[in-house]
Amino acid sequence: MDAEIARDRPAGGAAAPRHTVEFYPDDAFPAARIATMVQRSLSTHRGAAAIARGKNLDALREQLRALGVDLSVAFEAGSLRLIEAESLADETWLNGELQTAVLEERVLRPLQTGIARFGRVFAFGELVDVFVERGHRDAAIVLEHWWNRQVAANPIELHCAYSLRGFADADGEEPFRHICDAHEAVLESRAQARIDHLLELQHIMARLGEAVTVADVSRVLVTAARERLGADTVALYVEELGRWHELITGERHATLPGVAFPLRVRDQLIGALVLGLSPERSRDAAHRALIQDVVHQTAHALDRARAYDAAASANRVKDEFLAMLGHELRNPLSPIVTALQLMRMRGDEHFRKERAVIERQVGSLVGLIDSLLDISRITRGKVTIERRQADLGAIVMQAIEHTSTAMSEAGQDLRLDLPPGIVIEADPARLAQAIANVLGNAAKYSPPGGKIDLVVHASPARIRIEITDHGEGIADTLLPRVFELFVQGRQASDRARGGLGLGLAISKAIVELHGGVIGAYSAGPGSGSTFTIELPRLAHVRLHGDPAAPPRARGRRILLVDDNHDAAAMLADALRQLGHEVELSHDGASGLGLAKSMRPEIAILDLGLPGMDGYTLARELRTELSESCPVLIAVTGYGQPSDRQRSAEAGFSAHFVKPVALEKLEEALRHLDN
């Protein structure tokens, strides 16, 4: 057996340690060494047992055959037992407790049978490793002490082998030391040096395990190489798309040679780590062994980080594309919506039915665009809500208004049970959106003429909204995934229901931002479904009655600059209909010249203007018109939070996303009178 360092050994060295452990990096399971120990026990007519992961048991069988062990004979004679660690862990860890009775039945009793037959048994175990990997470190330590009691009471020689991966986090060092101390010996030829080596490696692995991006890995390496490896200079080279990039460059020292270590994963060269080491450290075999282990861990950390960075880059490209798509789609929709609103303002009764169809379909397109952009924000954690005290009844009615057209066209009956006077702290628009998405889903999967129930239950602490349909129901396989992105029930080839599978995912995100939970239940296909939204509520709060309709804003001199001619013409006509004086321009330069002559009170600017964009035009207006600079309002296809923040920083008082509702724009103009 390899030399070892012993702990708590009897004086005089008469007794060899009977509970030993070794540690190995990553997945380098020492199958050959363990198989040799098993074969040695069998060849001296002792019993042997191994408790190992399924894949490691396969490796042990292969190594034992290579050593000439006839497994079928050993199994038949009862001299060898193999036990799968994963299934044993499932049985011995129940309800947060280690089940020692199961251990005695599944492990100790077979070992004692072997002892009765052969007098002594060698056992290998990695059950502790499974517990460590699953996060049950306290149970792992308890198990080690259980083994110590069995080894003390029975002629058992126990050897353990654990992966360092299980301790590779910021909290892993203390359990690592406890587990070392629970054994009589840590098996290694240069034991104390090896323990120090392992502790150093464990510390570095913990930091690398926390590194997410390539930049994170680089920062960890700088600290580790200087503080733990004694390197005076560090350089990391990473291969990306056939090019090598140097990420870290330390100060060069002519007296310190740079030693290059290739970083390989799956036999592929992905980078190189260059360390400036003193001659003494370069020649130290133990130190070089530590560096090689660190290099191995670094290669895997870098491989993970490159994959993360690639995914993050793809997400950024996707988000930029969605923002651009939203802008480009909103531009043609804006004049259509404004034209329809203008017809309504003029009391035009011609083509009333056709206009209603156009309004509904445009509304659907705007909703799809908003959903795509919402999903982009949700996946990046950029969705925010603005809470205030609000009447739940008003929020629910707003949600019903969003879906009433679809239900009316299908002849569906919405039955509402809503107690009055429920006040909650919420973002009314966002919460109405969440409820509307669930209602829309109920309408989509209910038959024409079907019934949908919306019931609100209120307690002093919480409110519960139940939306029940009597439609198609949800299959058991789909039910756990209904709130995932792009998940939909089965649709016919014509996709008559439409949709992208985004609404419920958006609702879930909004409800959770409010501190609530959303759930779904269905007895199966054909049984309908019930969706529930639970939210905290405010008690003993009263809201004042709705204010009277606000007066129309007084007429203003308005400069409108938009390169979309149709959108600009329609909005200008609508503003004139509201009593404002409007001058129109289609680019920044002419808009600036027009502003100097007309001295507008308000400038409504598109941000994506050609040449001089809206931000630059705003800056020029402030410079040229100085104290008489108009109030700036952005009307644009760009609606991301970063776009709103940028326009606010540029001095815009309001930011509207195309197509803008005239009542919203009128409300902003009216506020200027206050």
C-alpha positions in Angstrom: 0.0 0.0 0.0 1.2 3.6 -0.7 2.8 5.4 2.2 0.5 7.5 4.2 0.2 10.1 6.9 -1.6 8.8 10.0 -3.8 10.5 12.5 -4.7 9.2 15.9 -2.5 6.1 15.4 -1.5 4.1 18.5 2.0 4.8 19.8 4.8 2.8 18.4 3.2 2.5 15.0 2.1 -1.1 15.7 -1.3 -0.7 14.1 -1.8 0.3 10.5 -4.6 2.8 9.8 -7.8 1.1 9.0 -9.9 4.1 7.8 -8.1 6.0 5.0 -9.0 8.5 2.4 -7.7 10.0 -0.8 -8.8 13.0 -2.9 -8.7 13.3 -6.7 -9.4 16.2 -9.0 -12.5 16.4 -11.1 -13.6 13.1 -12.7 -10.2 11.3 -12.5 -11.6 8.5 -10.4 -8.7 6.2 -9.3 -10.3 3.0 -10.5 -6.9 1.2 -11.1 -5.7 1.9 -7.5 -9.0 0.9 -5.9 -9.2 -2.3 -8.0 -5.6 -3.2 -6.9 -6.7 -2.9 -3.3 -9.7 -5.1 -3.9 -7.7 -7.7 -5.8 -5.1 -7.7 -3.0 -7.8 -8.5 -0.4 -9.3 -11.2 -2.6 -5.9 -12.8 -3.3 -5.2 -13.1 0.5 -8.6 -14.9 1.0 -10.3 -11.9 2.6 -13.7 -10.5 1.6 -14.1 -7.2 -0.3 -16.9 -4.7 -0.9 -17.2 -1.5 -2.9 -19.8 1.2 -2.6 -19.4 3.4 -5.6 -21.3 5.4 -8.2 -22.7 3.3 -11.1 -20.1 4.6 -13.6 -17.3 4.0 -11.2 -18.5 0.4 -10.5 -18.3 -0.2 -14.2 -14.7 1.1 -14.2 -13.8 -1.1 -11.2 -15.2 -4.2 -12.9 -13.1 -3.5 -16.0 -10.0 -3.0 -13.9 -10.6 -6.1 -11.8 -11.0 -8.2 -15.0 -7.7 -6.7 -16.2 -6.1 -7.9 -12.9 -7.3 -11.4 -13.5 -10.3 -11.5 -11.1 -13.1 -13.8 -12.1 -16.1 -11.7 -11.0 -18.7 -14.4 -11.4 -16.7 -16.7 -9.2 -16.1 -13.9 -6.6 -19.8 -13.0 -6.6 -20.9 -16.7 -6.3 -18.5 -17.3 -3.4 -19.7 -14.2 -1.6 -16.2 -12.8 -1.4 -17.0 -9.6 -3.4 -20.0 -7.3 -3.1 -20.7 -4.2 -5.2 -23.3 -1.7 -4.1 -24.4 1.4 -6.1 -23.8 4.6 -4.1 -26.6 6.7 -5.7 -29.4 4.4 -4.9 -28.0 3.8 -1.4 -27.9 7.5 -0.8 -31.6 7.8 -1.9 -32.5 5.2 0.8 -30.3 6.5 3.6 -31.2 10.3 3.3 -34.8 10.8 4.0 -36.7 13.8 5.5 -33.4 15.6 6.1 -31.9 12.8 8.3 -29.4 10.1 7.9 -31.1 6.7 8.2 -28.6 4.6 10.1 -30.9 1.7 10.3 -30.8 1.4 6.5 -27.0 1.6 6.6 -26.9 -1.2 9.2 -29.2 -3.4 7.0 -27.7 -2.6 3.6 -24.0 -2.2 4.5 -23.0 -3.4 7.9 -24.9 -6.7 7.8 -23.3 -7.9 4.5 -19.9 -6.8 5.8 -20.4 -8.8 9.0 -21.4 -11.8 6.9 -18.2 -11.5 5.0 -16.2 -11.2 8.3 -17.9 -14.4 9.6 -16.8 -16.2 6.5 -13.3 -14.7 5.7 -12.3 -13.2 9.0 -11.5 -9.8 7.6 -12.9 -7.5 5.0 -11.6 -4.7 2.8 -14.2 -2.1 1.9 -14.1 0.8 -0.5 -16.7 3.6 -0.2 -17.7 6.9 -1.8 -21.2 7.3 -0.4 -19.9 10.3 1.5 -18.9 11.8 -1.9 -22.4 11.5 -3.1 -23.7 13.3 0.0 -21.2 16.0 -0.5 -22.1 16.4 -4.2 -25.8 16.7 -3.2 -25.0 19.4 -0.7 -25.6 17.2 2.4 -22.2 18.0 4.0 -23.3 17.6 7.6 -24.7 14.2 6.8 -21.4 13.3 5.1 -19.5 14.0 8.3 -22.0 12.1 10.4 -21.5 9.1 8.1 -17.7 9.3 8.5 -18.1 9.0 12.2 -20.6 6.1 11.8 -17.9 4.3 9.7 -15.3 5.0 12.5 -17.5 3.2 15.0 -18.0 0.2 12.7 -14.2 0.0 11.9 -13.5 0.2 15.7 -15.9 -2.7 16.4 -15.2 -5.0 13.4 -12.1 -6.2 11.5 -12.8 -3.9 8.5 -10.2 -2.0 6.5 -12.0 0.9 4.9 -10.6 3.2 2.2 -12.5 6.2 0.7 -11.9 8.3 -2.4 -13.6 11.6 -2.9 -13.6 14.2 -5.8 -12.3 17.6 -4.9 -15.1 19.0 -7.0 -17.5 18.5 -4.1 -15.5 21.0 -2.0 -14.9 23.5 -4.8 -16.9 26.5 -3.4 -16.4 29.2 -0.9 -17.8 27.1 2.0 -16.0 23.9 1.1 -12.7 24.3 3.1 -14.1 23.6 6.6 -16.0 20.4 5.6 -12.9 19.3 3.7 -10.8 19.6 6.9 -13.5 17.8 9.0 -13.6 14.9 6.6 -9.8 14.7 6.6 -9.8 14.7 10.4 -12.5 11.9 10.5 -10.0 9.5 8.8 -7.0 7.9 10.4 -4.9 8.7 7.4 -4.9 10.6 4.2 -3.4 8.2 1.6 -0.5 9.9 -0.3 3.2 9.3 -0.7 4.1 12.9 0.4 1.2 13.2 2.7 1.5 16.6 4.5 2.7 18.3 1.3 -0.2 16.7 -0.5 -2.7 17.9 2.1 -1.3 21.4 1.7 -1.5 20.9 -2.1 -5.1 19.9 -1.9 -6.1 22.8 0.4 -4.4 25.2 -2.0 -6.1 23.6 -4.9 -9.5 23.5 -3.1 -9.2 27.2 -2.4 -8.5 28.1 -6.1 -11.2 25.7 -7.3 -13.7 27.4 -5.1 -12.9 30.8 -6.6 -12.9 29.4 -10.2 -16.2 27.7 -9.4 -17.7 31.2 -8.7 -16.2 32.7 -12.0 -18.9 33.1 -14.6 -17.4 35.0 -17.5 -13.9 34.8 -19.1 -13.2 38.2 -17.4 -14.1 36.6 -14.0 -11.7 33.7 -14.7 -9.0 36.2 -15.6 -9.4 38.1 -12.3 -9.4 34.8 -10.3 -6.2 33.7 -12.0 -4.4 37.0 -11.3 -5.0 36.7 -7.6 -4.4 32.9 -7.5 -1.2 33.0 -9.5 0.3 35.7 -7.4 -0.9 34.8 -4.0 -1.0 31.0 -4.2 1.4 30.0 -7.0 4.0 32.7 -6.4 4.0 34.0 -10.0 5.4 37.5 -10.5 3.8 37.9 -14.0 0.7 36.4 -15.5 -0.6 36.2 -19.0 -3.7 34.4 -20.2 -4.3 33.7 -23.9 -7.7 32.6 -25.1 -8.5 31.2 -28.6 -11.7 32.7 -30.1 -12.7 32.0 -33.7 -9.2 31.2 -34.8 -7.6 34.2 -33.1 -5.6 34.4 -29.9 -6.4 37.1 -27.5 -4.2 38.1 -24.6 -6.4 39.0 -21.6 -3.9 39.6 -18.8 -0.5 41.0 -19.2 1.6 41.5 -16.1 4.9 43.5 -15.8 7.7 41.7 -17.6 10.8 40.7 -15.7 13.9 39.7 -17.7 15.1 37.5 -14.8 11.9 35.6 -14.5 11.2 33.2 -17.5 7.7 32.8 -18.6 6.5 29.2 -18.4 3.7 28.4 -20.7 1.0 25.9 -19.8 -1.5 24.8 -22.5 -5.2 24.8 -21.5 -6.9 21.8 -23.0 -10.5 20.5 -22.8 -11.6 17.4 -24.6 -8.2 17.3 -26.4 -8.8 20.7 -27.8 -6.4 23.6 -27.2 -8.5 26.5 -26.0 -5.9 28.8 -24.4 -2.6 29.1 -22.6 -1.5 30.3 -19.2 2.0 31.9 -19.0 3.4 32.3 -15.5 6.6 34.2 -14.6 8.2 31.9 -11.9 11.4 32.1 -10.1 14.0 29.3 -11.0 13.4 27.7 -7.5 9.7 27.4 -8.0 10.1 26.3 -11.6 12.3 23.4 -10.5 10.1 22.4 -7.5 8.3 19.2 -8.6 5.6 19.6 -6.0 4.9 23.2 -6.9 4.8 22.2 -10.6 2.3 19.5 -9.7 0.0 22.1 -8.0 0.3 24.4 -11.0 -0.7 21.5 -13.4 -3.8 20.8 -11.3 -4.6 24.5 -11.3 -4.1 24.6 -15.1 -6.5 21.6 -15.4 -9.2 23.4 -13.4 -8.6 26.7 -15.2 -9.1 25.0 -18.6 -12.6 23.7 -17.5 -13.5 27.0 -15.9 -12.4 28.8 -19.0 -14.4 26.4 -21.2 -17.6 27.1 -19.1 -16.9 30.8 -19.2 -16.5 30.9 -23.0 -19.8 29.2 -23.4 -21.4 31.7 -21.0 -19.9 34.6 -22.8 -21.0 33.2 -26.2 -24.6 32.8 -24.8 -24.5 36.3 -23.3 -23.3 37.7 -26.6 -26.0 35.9 -28.5 -28.6 37.3 -26.0 -27.2 40.8 -26.6 -27.5 40.4 -30.3 -31.1 39.0 -29.9 -32.1 42.0 -27.6 -30.6 44.5 -30.1 -32.5 42.8 -32.9 -35.8 42.8 -31.0 -35.3 46.5 -30.1 -34.7 47.3 -33.8 -37.6 45.0 -34.9 -39.9 46.8 -32.4 -38.8 50.2 -33.8 -39.2 49.2 -37.4 -42.6 47.5 -36.9 -43.9 50.4 -34.8 -43.1 53.0 -37.5 -45.6 51.8 -40.1 -48.2 51.0 -37.3 -48.0 54.5 -35.9 -49.7 56.4 -38.9 -52.3 53.7 -39.2 -53.4 54.0 -35.6 -53.3 57.8 -35.7 -55.3 57.9 -38.9 -58.0 55.7 -37.3 -58.0 57.9 -34.2 -58.3 61.0 -36.4 -61.3 59.5 -38.3 -63.0 58.8 -35.0 -62.3 62.4 -33.8 -63.9 63.8 -37.0 -67.0 61.6 -36.5 -66.5 59.8 -39.8 -69.1 57.1 -40.0 -68.0 55.6 -43.3 -66.4 52.1 -43.2 -67.1 51.8 -39.5 -67.0 48.0 -39.6 -63.8 47.9 -41.6 -62.1 50.5 -39.3 -63.0 48.3 -36.3 -61.4 45.3 -38.0 -58.2 47.3 -38.7 -58.1 48.6 -35.1 -58.4 45.1 -33.7 -55.7 43.7 -35.9 -53.3 46.6 -35.3 -53.9 46.2 -31.6 -53.0 42.5 -31.9 -49.8 43.5 -33.7 -48.9 46.0 -31.1 -49.5 43.5 -28.4 -47.2 40.9 -30.1 -44.4 43.5 -30.4 -44.8 44.5 -26.7 -44.8 40.9 -25.7 -41.6 40.2 -27.6 -39.9 43.2 -26.0 -41.3 42.3 -22.5 -39.8 38.8 -22.8 -36.4 40.3 -23.8 -36.6 42.5 -20.6 -37.8 39.6 -18.4 -34.9 37.3 -19.5 -32.4 40.0 -18.7 -34.1 40.9 -15.3 -34.9 44.4 -16.6 -38.6 44.5 -15.9 -39.5 46.9 -13.1 -42.8 47.8 -11.5 -44.0 51.1 -10.0 -46.2 50.2 -7.0 -48.9 52.4 -5.6 -52.2 52.0 -3.8 -54.7 50.9 -6.4 -58.3 49.6 -6.5 -58.2 45.9 -7.6 -61.7 46.3 -9.2 -60.4 49.0 -11.6 -57.4 46.8 -12.4 -59.6 43.8 -13.2 -61.9 45.9 -15.3 -59.0 47.2 -17.3 -57.9 43.6 -17.9 -61.4 42.6 -19.0 -61.4 45.6 -21.4 -58.3 44.3 -23.0 -59.9 40.9 -23.7 -63.5 41.8 -24.1 -63.4 42.0 -27.9 -62.0 38.5 -28.4 -64.6 37.1 -26.0 -67.4 39.1 -27.6 -66.5 37.8 -31.0 -66.6 34.2 -29.8 -69.9 34.8 -28.0 -68.2 33.8 -24.7 -69.8 34.7 -21.3 -67.6 36.2 -18.6 -69.1 35.7 -15.1 -67.5 38.1 -12.6 -67.5 37.8 -8.8 -65.5 40.8 -7.5 -66.1 42.2 -4.0 -65.8 46.0 -4.0 -63.3 48.1 -2.2 -60.3 45.8 -2.4 -57.1 47.9 -2.3 -53.7 46.5 -3.1 -50.2 47.9 -3.6 -49.4 47.2 -7.2 -48.4 48.6 -10.6 -52.0 48.9 -12.1 -50.9 48.7 -15.7 -48.6 45.7 -15.3 -51.0 43.8 -13.0 -53.8 44.4 -15.5 -51.5 43.0 -18.2 -50.9 39.9 -16.2 -54.6 39.3 -15.6 -55.5 40.1 -19.2 -52.9 37.5 -20.4 -54.6 34.8 -18.3 -58.1 35.9 -19.4 -56.9 35.9 -23.0 -55.6 32.4 -22.6 -58.9 31.2 -21.2 -60.8 32.8 -24.1 -58.4 31.2 -26.7 -58.9 27.7 -25.4 -62.6 27.9 -24.7 -65.2 27.0 -27.3 -67.5 29.6 -28.9 -70.3 30.4 -26.5 -68.4 29.0 -23.6 -68.3 30.4 -20.1 -65.4 31.9 -18.2 -65.5 32.6 -14.5 -63.3 35.3 -12.8 -63.7 35.1 -9.0 -61.8 37.2 -6.4 -61.4 35.9 -2.9 -60.1 38.4 -0.3 -58.7 37.8 3.2 -57.1 40.5 5.4 -53.6 39.5 4.3 -54.0 38.3 0.7 -56.2 38.2 -2.4 -56.7 35.3 -4.7 -57.9 35.7 -8.3 -59.3 32.5 -9.9 -59.9 32.4 -13.7 -61.7 29.2 -14.7 -62.6 28.1 -18.2 -64.6 25.1 -19.3 -62.6 24.5 -22.5 -60.0 22.1 -23.7 -58.1 21.6 -20.4 -54.4 21.0 -20.1 -52.6 17.6 -20.5 -50.6 16.3 -17.5 -47.4 16.5 -19.6 -47.9 20.2 -20.4 -49.3 21.4 -17.1 -45.9 21.8 -15.3 -44.5 23.9 -18.3 -47.4 26.2 -19.1 -45.5 29.2 -17.6 -42.4 28.6 -19.6 -41.5 30.7 -22.6 -42.9 29.7 -26.0 -44.9 26.7 -24.5 -48.3 26.3 -26.0 -51.0 23.7 -26.2 -51.5 21.7 -29.4 -52.9 23.8 -32.2 -54.3 22.9 -35.5 -52.2 23.4 -38.7 -53.9 26.7 -39.5 -52.9 28.1 -36.0 -56.2 29.8 -35.8 -55.6 30.7 -32.1 -52.3 32.4 -33.0 -50.0 33.7 -30.3 -46.3 33.0 -29.5 -46.6 31.3 -26.2 -45.4 34.4 -24.3 -48.4 35.7 -22.4 -48.3 33.3 -19.4 -44.6 33.6 -19.0 -45.0 37.4 -18.8 -47.8 37.0 -16.3 -45.7 34.8 -14.1 -42.9 37.4 -14.1 -45.2 40.3 -13.3 -47.0 38.4 -10.5 -43.7 37.4 -8.9 -42.5 41.0 -9.1 -45.5 41.9 -7.0 -44.5 39.3 -4.4 -47.3 36.9 -5.5 -47.6 33.4 -7.0 -49.4 32.2 -10.1 -50.5 28.6 -10.6 -52.5 26.4 -12.9 -54.7 23.3 -12.5 -56.5 21.1 -14.9 -58.0 17.6 -14.5 -56.8 16.9 -18.1 -58.0 17.3 -21.7 -61.6 18.3 -22.0 -61.9 19.3 -18.4 -61.2 23.0 -18.5 -58.5 24.7 -16.4 -58.2 27.1 -13.5 -55.4 29.7 -13.1 -54.9 31.4 -9.8 -53.1 34.6 -8.9 -52.3 35.2 -5.2 -51.1 38.6 -4.1 -50.6 40.4 -0.8 -53.2 43.2 -0.1 -53.5 46.4 1.9 -56.2 46.5 4.5 -58.1 49.5 5.9 -57.3 51.8 3.0 -59.9 53.9 1.2 -59.6 55.5 -2.2 -61.3 58.7 -3.3 -63.8 58.6 -6.0 -62.8 59.0 -9.6 -62.0 62.6 -10.6 -64.0 64.4 -13.2 -62.9 64.2 -16.8 -59.9 66.5 -17.2 -60.3 69.6 -19.4 -58.7 69.7 -22.8 -55.2 71.2 -23.0 -55.0 74.8 -24.3 -53.7 75.2 -27.8 -49.9 75.2 -28.2 -47.3 76.0 -30.8 -45.8 72.5 -31.6 -42.9 71.5 -33.7 -43.2 67.9 -35.0 -40.1 66.2 -36.4 -40.4 62.7 -37.8 -38.8 61.1 -40.9 -41.8 58.8 -41.4 -44.0 61.1 -43.6 -47.2 59.2 -43.1 -46.8 59.0 -39.3 -45.9 62.7 -39.1 -48.8 63.8 -41.3 -51.4 61.8 -39.4 -50.1 63.0 -36.0 -50.0 66.6 -37.1 -53.6 66.4 -38.3 -54.7 64.9 -35.0 -52.9 67.6 -33.0 -54.5 70.3 -35.1 -57.9 68.7 -34.6 -57.2 69.1 -30.8 -56.6 72.8 -31.3 -52.8 73.0 -31.5 -50.7 75.0 -34.1 -48.4 72.4 -35.7 -45.4 72.8 -38.0 -43.9 69.7 -39.6 -40.4 68.7 -40.5 -38.8 65.3 -41.6 -35.2 65.7 -40.5 -33.1 67.3 -37.8 -31.5 70.1 -39.7 -34.7 71.5 -41.2 -36.4 71.0 -37.9 -33.8 73.1 -36.2 -34.2 75.9 -38.8 -38.0 75.8 -38.4 -37.7 76.0 -34.7 -35.6 79.2 -34.9 -38.4 80.9 -37.0 -41.5 79.6 -35.2 -40.2 79.5 -31.6 -42.3 76.4 -30.6 -43.5 75.9 -27.1 -43.3 72.1 -27.5 -41.1 70.0 -29.8 -42.2 66.4 -30.4 -39.2 64.6 -31.8 -38.6 61.2 -33.3 -35.3 59.9 -31.9 -34.3 57.8 -34.9 -34.0 60.7 -37.3 -31.5 60.4 -40.3 -28.3 62.4 -40.0 -29.0 64.5 -36.9 -30.8 62.2 -34.6 -33.4 63.3 -32.0 -30.9 63.5 -29.2 -28.6 65.8 -31.2 -31.5 67.9 -32.3 -32.6 68.3 -28.6 -29.1 69.4 -27.7 -29.0 71.9 -30.6 -32.5 73.3 -29.7 -31.3 74.0 -26.1 -28.2 75.7 -27.4 -29.8 77.8 -30.2 -33.0 78.7 -28.4 -31.5 79.0 -24.9 -34.1 80.2 -22.4 -36.9 79.8 -25.0 -36.1 76.2 -25.6 -39.4 74.2 -26.1 -40.5 71.4 -23.8 -39.2 68.2 -25.4 -41.3 65.1 -26.0 -40.0 61.9 -27.6 -42.3 59.9 -29.8 -40.3 57.0 -31.1 -40.2 53.3 -31.9 -37.5 52.7 -29.2 -39.1 51.7 -25.9 -36.5 49.9 -23.9 -35.8 51.1 -20.3 -32.3 52.2 -21.5 -34.0 54.3 -24.3 -36.3 56.0 -21.7 -33.3 56.7 -19.4 -31.3 58.1 -22.3 -34.1 60.4 -23.4 -34.6 61.6 -19.8 -30.9 62.4 -19.5 -31.1 64.3 -22.8 -33.8 66.6 -21.4 -37.0 65.1 -22.7 -40.0 65.6 -20.4 -41.9 62.6 -21.8 -41.2 59.5 -23.8 -43.9 57.8 -25.9 -43.6 54.6 -27.9 -45.2 54.4 -31.3 -48.0 54.0 -32.0 -48.9 56.6 -29.4 -52.4 56.9 -28.0 -53.7 60.5 -28.6 -55.3 60.6 -25.1 -51.9 59.9 -23.6 -50.2 62.6 -25.6 -53.0 65.0 -24.8 -52.6 64.2 -21.1 -48.9 65.1 -21.2 -49.7 68.4 -22.9 -52.4 69.1 -20.4 -49.9 68.7 -17.5 -47.9 71.6 -19.0 -50.8 73.9 -18.1 -50.4 73.0 -14.3 
